[in-house]
């Protein structure tokens, strides 16, 4: 961990500029490391490279983050599609995907080869089933088996530094999330969530709404830890060209298994 102190001449400087002036590292690599929560300002994790510093700010940077590399693992491929296990902290190229995963979310994601329209139709007609696991901070007591059933309309409230921030709004689009609390460990709960709609950030916002904010979620949850603890576990759908029922699962990340037993994930 390298530590720096912002001087008077650094007042108003962006975090990434401040670091690039002191470390022989490209801004692209620094930006990725900051996104991966490798930087703290005055003891608090800062994930915005554009964050403005003030004189006297103490900046700590974990150089080990530069060594971490996410690897896309192919789970399945045919002439029409390819299914990956996406690592966290890696943005998704929207030109090829037919559904979204947030940058910090890991797990199964499908990309189309060629015309994406048949695949998009599956999602529009709600023929796709998705399951996520989230490690949440309990803001009130929950027991294993407690049901999750949130049906709230959401919309974009505003954008902050290029990121959409969603909010509950009666005039927004209906978002539905079902699921259950699978296990509890101390103040943490493992939640299995099934989104019945595909709205931006709906699982993150819905869980926060019912006092189960996701650990590591810097926008709606509890901003601590090395990553946002949301994993896309499974994806199933009928193949639009063959009619075959397809199902894919992505292995549970080690960060989840350090908290909950592997038997909880099914």
Secondary structure as GFF3:
##gff-version 3
##sequence-region A 1 266
A	DSSP	beta_strand	2	5	.	.	.	ID=ss1
A	DSSP	three_ten_helix	8	10	.	.	.	ID=ss2
A	DSSP	alpha_helix	15	20	.	.	.	ID=ss3
A	DSSP	alpha_helix	27	35	.	.	.	ID=ss4
A	DSSP	beta_strand	39	41	.	.	.	ID=ss5
A	DSSP	beta_strand	44	45	.	.	.	ID=ss6
A	DSSP	beta_strand	58	61	.	.	.	ID=ss7
A	DSSP	three_ten_helix	63	67	.	.	.	ID=ss8
A	DSSP	beta_strand	73	77	.	.	.	ID=ss9
A	DSSP	beta_strand	81	86	.	.	.	ID=ss10
A	DSSP	beta_strand	106	112	.	.	.	ID=ss11
A	DSSP	alpha_helix	117	124	.	.	.	ID=ss12
A	DSSP	beta_strand	129	138	.	.	.	ID=ss13
A	DSSP	beta_strand	147	160	.	.	.	ID=ss14
A	DSSP	beta_strand	163	168	.	.	.	ID=ss15
A	DSSP	beta_strand	173	185	.	.	.	ID=ss16
A	DSSP	beta_strand	188	195	.	.	.	ID=ss17
A	DSSP	alpha_helix	202	209	.	.	.	ID=ss18
A	DSSP	beta_strand	212	214	.	.	.	ID=ss19
A	DSSP	beta_strand	230	238	.	.	.	ID=ss20
A	DSSP	beta_strand	245	249	.	.	.	ID=ss21
A	DSSP	alpha_helix	254	257	.	.	.	ID=ss22
A	DSSP	three_ten_helix	262	264	.	.	.	ID=ss23
###
